[in-house]
Amino acid sequence: MTEGKISKKIILFAFPIFLGNLFQQLYNVVDSLVVGNVLGKEALAAVSSTGSLIFLIVGFISGIFVGASVIISRYFGAKNKEQLSLAVHTAIAFGFIAGIIVTIIGVVFTPWFLKLMGTPDDVFVDAVIYLRLYFAGGIGIVMYNTCMGIFQAVGDSKRPLYYLIIAAIINIVLDILFVAVFDFGVGSVAIATVISQFVSAILGFMKLTKVDGYHKLYIKKIKIDGNILKSLIKMGFPTGVQNSVIAFANVIVQSSINQFGSVAMAGSGSFSKLEGFAFLPITSFSVALTTFIGQNLGAKQYKRARDGARFGVIAGISLAEIIGILIWIFAPALIGIFNSEPEVIELGVMRSRITSLFFFLLALSHCLSGILRGAGKTKIPMIVMLISWCVIRISYITIMVKIIPDIRVIFWAYPITWFISSATFIIYYKRTNWLEACD
């Protein structure tokens, strides 16, 4: 990342991440396709409505590991072998502990979380089964993200792609086998996901023990270094809070959608699967920017970092908007793939027509956040997201739904708060010199 043509380096790094996310999104879509068409709209609502709750727990842990990614990329860029090795082994050790925590919290508190969200009775039982089985595999889920984050931090985005393709194929095959062939029910969808995540986590872990580089993993050296862990948490905690805040806000939003019944849940949940495709370039360029900025700041190449940031933002928002336009145009046919009931399609199309043309704002916020994280300034994105995507979004929905009891009011919360966060980031960039601040 510290040498060669900037656009080529970022694209070559981001493209495998994009493909990996595409496969992940595809197997998430297959979950909903199989469930929606085989088990019906109530089962589809149960699976689709749990995404925000999953991200609330897993997203916090994943956010903390962003700190590890930033630290590893800095040491890698500076060619600091000793500290890089300590960071890798600390991240792995912490990943095991975090996986156990996710499992316990998810399994024990799932019913309480779902009741808090106001999950309807006709969906509740299936949602509890799905979530408990999903969180039972917490270690596999967290360790997969940990290993893939290490590869990406050192500039290897191809390895995570290979393992994600394998996971996607396993998940799709097991989904069809468990649900469509053996009729095992909603819980088997979660089991398929957990199995596929464990396989990819094991593959990533074993590869780290065999790589020829400073980031090679030695099983006997897996332990927590106090100073590294302190830096990891200091750097990653704001991003973890940011992820949880966003997820918490989405849980509140989902609770409001739940009040409109299982049809609204199924329609809105179906669009959420499509919306995930717009996140593909956003996530890809956000991760690429974090690694690019981190490595180049570690190598003290400040102009290169600034030029890379500019290119990444333009590429990210352009691709996200193209996808948004395509979803807007083909929304009726795309929503109909998940469930053929007219009411479900109508709700899904309604949400897509309100939000999809504003995906460029979502991309802008995430790409600028990725740049700041790579620069080690993780508190700024946390504060911006906390205010705009949590406080303002929840306040808007709470007040406006009482005044106008229409589900469209909820859907408009997204583009409104995307605009606020993007405008805030732009003002910050214009008024500060973030590169000099990091020097």
N, C-alpha and C positions, 0 to 999 in steps of 0.2 A: 504493500500500500504506500510505501514511502518513495517508490521509484516508478518511472514510466508515465505514460499518458494518463491523465487523471480520469477522463470520461471512460476510457477502456478499462481501467482498474476497477472503478466503481461498478460498471455494468457487469463485468466478468464476475465480480464478487456478489452483486445483487441478484443476478439471473438464477444461479442455483438456489438461492434462498426463495426467490419467486416460484420456481418450479416445485421446491419442497413444500412451500405453503399451499401451492395449487393442489398437490396431492393430498395434503392434510385437509384442505377444504373439501376436496372431492369425496374423501371418505366420511367427512362430517355430513355432507349432502346425502351420501348413500344411506347413512343412518336414518335420516329423515324420509328419504324416498321409500325405503323398505318398510319403515314403521308406518308412515302415512298411508301407503297403498295396501299394506297387508293387515295391519292392526287397527287402522281407523284414525279419525281426527282426534279422539281423546288421547290416544297413545302418542300421536304426533305432538299434541299440545304439551304432554308431560315431558317429552324429550326436548322439544324446542325451547320450553320456558326455563330450563335449568342452566342455560349457558351463562347467564349473568352471575348466578350463584357459584358456579364452578370457578369462574374467573375471579370472583371475590376472594376465594381462598387460595387457589393456585396462582393467581396473578400477583398476589402479595409476595409469595416466595420467589416467583420468577423475576419480579422487580428487584428484589434484593440481589439476585444473581447477576443483574445488570452491572452491579458494582464490581463483581468479580470479573466480568467481561471487560470493563473499562480498565481495571487494574492490570489484567493480563495483557491487554493490547498495549498499554503504556510500557510495561516491562519488555514486551516483545519488540516494540519499536525502538526502545533504548538498548536492546540486546543485553539485558540484565538477567543472565541465566539463573543465578541463585534465587533472586526474588520471584522470578517467573515460576520456578519449580515450586517454591513455597506457596504461591498463590493457587496453582493448579491443585496441589494436594489438599490445601485448606478448603477449596471450593468443593471437592469431591466429598470430604469428610462432613462438611456442613450440609451437603446435599442429602446424605443418608439420614441425618438428624431431622432435616426439614421434611423429608418424605414421611417419616414416622408421625410427625406433628400433623401434617395434612391428613393422613389416614385417620388419626384419632378424632380430630375436629370434624372431619367430613362424616364419618360413620356415626358418631355420637349425636351431633347437633342437626343432622339433616331434617328430621321432622319439625324441629323448632324453627329452622330457617324457612321451611316451606309454609308453615302456618303464619309466620311473620309476613310473608309475601302475599298472603291471602289466596293461596292456591285453591281453586274450586274442588269440591268433594269428588267430582267425577274424574279428576285428574290426579288427586293427591296420592293415592296408593301407588300408582305406577311411577310417579315422580320420586317417591321415597325409595322404591326398589331400585330404580335406575341410578339415583345419586349415591346410595349406600354402596352399591357394587362398584360404581366408578371410583369412589374415594377409597375403597378397600385396596385399590392398586396405586395408592398415593406415592409409594417409593419409586415405582417404575416410571410414573409420570414426571416426578421431580428430577430423577436421575437422568432421564432422557434429555430434559431441558438443560441440565447442568453440563453434560458431556457435549451436547451440540453447541452450547454457548462457548465452551473452551475452544472447540475447533474454529468457530467463527471469529473469536477474538484474535487468533493468530493468522487470520486471513484464509482459512480453509473452509469455504462454503460448499464445496462439492461433497465432502464426506457426509454432512448432515442430510444432503439431498438423497444420497444412495440409501441411507437407513430409513428415511421417511418414505421413499418409494416402496421399500420392503414392508414397512409398517402399514402403508395404505393398502397394498395388495392383500396382506393378511386380514386386515380389518374388513375389507369389502367381501372377501370370500367367507369369512366367519359370519358376517351380518346376514348374508343370503342363506347360508347353511343353517344358522341358529333360528332365524325368524321365518324365512319363506319356506324352508324345507321341513325343519323339525318343530316349528311353531312353539319355541321356548318362551316367547313373550318379550316385553320391554327390557327386562333385566339382562337378557342375553346380549343386547346391543352394547351395554356398558361393559360386559365381560369381554366382548370382542375388542373393544377399544383398549382395555387394560392389557390384554394379551399382546396386542400389537405394539403398545408402548413399552412393555417389558422387553420384547424382542429387540426393538431398536435401541433401548437403553443398554442392554447387554452387549450388543454389537459395538456401540460407541465406546463403552467402557473398555472392552477388550482391545479395540484399536488404539486407544490412548496408551495402553501398556506396550504397544509394539511400534509406535511412531519413532522416526529418527529425527528428533528435534528437542529443543529446550523444554517443551511442554510434555515430554514423555512421563507417563504415570508409572510409579513404582508402588505396588500394593503395600509393601512394608513401610513406606513413607507417608501413607495416608493418615494424617492427623491434623489437628487444628493448630495453626500458629497464631498466637494471641494478637500480635501486631497486624498481621495480614487480615485476620477476621475483623478486627476493629476498623481497619480501612475499608474492607469489603462492606460492612454494615453501614458505615458512615456514608459511603458512596452510593450504596444500593437502597438503603432504607427509604429515602425520599421517593425513589421510583416505585418501590413496593407500596408505599402509602398512596402514590398517584394511581397505581393500578387498582388498588382496593377502593379508593375513592370513586373512581370511574365505575367500577363494578357495583359498588354500593348504590350509586346514583341509578345505574341501570336496573338494579333490583327493585328500587322504589318505582322506577318507570314501569317495570314488568308487573309490579303489584297493582299499579293503576290500570294497566291493560287487562290484568286478570279479572278486574271488576266488570269488564264487558263480556265475560264468558269464554267458553272453550273455543268458539268459532274465531273470536278475535285473537286468542292466544295462538291458534293454529295458523291463521293468516299472517299475523305479525311475525311469528316464529319462522314461517316459510321464507318471508322476505329477509329475515336475519341471515339465513343460510346464503341467499344470493348476495346480500351486502358483504358477506365474508370475502367474496371475490374482489370487491373494491379494495379491501384491506391488503390484498396480496402485494401490489406495488408499494403501498404505503409502508407495510411492515418491512419489505425487502430493502427499500432505500433508507428507511429509518435505522435498521440494523447496520447496513453498509456504511452509513454516515457516522454512526457511533464508533465503529471500528476504524474507519478511515481517519476521523478526527483524532481519536485516541492514539493511533500509531504515529501520526505525523506530529502531534504535539509532543509525544515521547521522543521523537527524533528532532524536535525543535524546528520543524519546517512549517512556519506559520502561514506564509503566502499560499503554499500548496493546500493547507487545511482550509483556508478561506475560499480558494477557487473550487475545491471539491465540494464544499458546503453549498455553494451557489448552484453547481451543476446538479447535485443530488436533489435539491428542492424542486428545481424546474422539472426534472425527469419524473419525480414522484407525483407531483400534482397533475402533470399532463396525463400520465397513464391512468391515474385514479378517475379523472374526469371522463376519459374515453370509455372506461368501463361503466361509469355512472350513466352516460348517455345511452349505451347499449341496453342496460337494465331498464331504463325509463321506456325505451321503445318496445322492448319485448317482454315487459312485465307480465301481461296476462298469460302468455304461453309458458313462461318460466315458473310462475306461481302454480299454474295448473299441473305441473309435473308432480308436485308434492301431494296435492289433494284436488280432486275434481269437483268438489262441492262448490257451487256458485258463490255462496256466502264467504267461504274461506278465500277464494280467488279475489273477490271484491275487496276484502280487507287488506290482503297482501299487496294488490295493485295500488290501493289508496296510499299505503305507506311508501311504496316505491316512488310514486309520482310526486310525493312531497319532499323526499329526502335525497334521491339519487343524483339530481343535478348539482347538489352542493358537496359532493365528495371531494372536490378540490380543496375545500376549506378543512376538511378532516385530514387530508394528506399534508397540507401546509403545517398544521399544528403538530402532527406526529414527526414530520421531518425536522422541523426546528427543535423539537424536543430531543430527537436523536443527536443532533449537533451539540446541543448543550450537555447532554449526558457524556458524549465523547470528550468534551472539554472539562469534565469533572464538575460541572455546575448543575447537579441533579436537583437542587432545591427549587430552582426557578420553575421548571416544568411542573413540579409537584404543586407549588403555590397557584400557578395559573390554572391547572386542571381542577384543583380543589375548589377554587372560587367559581370558575365558569361551568365546569361539567358536573359539579355536585351542588354547591350552594344555590347558584342561579337556576340550574335546571330543575332541581327539586322544588324550589320556591315557586318558580313559574308554573309547574304542573299542579302543585298543591292549590295555588290560588286560582288559576285559570280554569281548571276542570270543574271547580265549584261554580264558577260564573257561567262557563259554557261546557256543559256535560257532553262533549263530543270527543270521540277518540282521536280525531284529527288534531286536536289541541295538543295531545301527547306527542304525536308524531312530529309536530313542528318544533318541539323542544330541542331536537337534535341539530338541525341547521342553524337555529338561533344561537345555541351555545357554541357550536363550531366556529361561527363568525366571531363571537366574543373572544374566544381563546386565540384565534388566528390574529385578530387585530391587536391583542395584548402582546403577543410574541413579536409582531412587527414593530410595535412601539419600543419594546425592549431592545431589539437589535439596532434600531436607529439611534437610540440614546446611549448605548454602551459599546465599548470595544471589548467583546468577550474574549478575543484572542490575547490581548494584552493583559487582561485580568487573570488569565491562566498562566502567564509566563512567570 
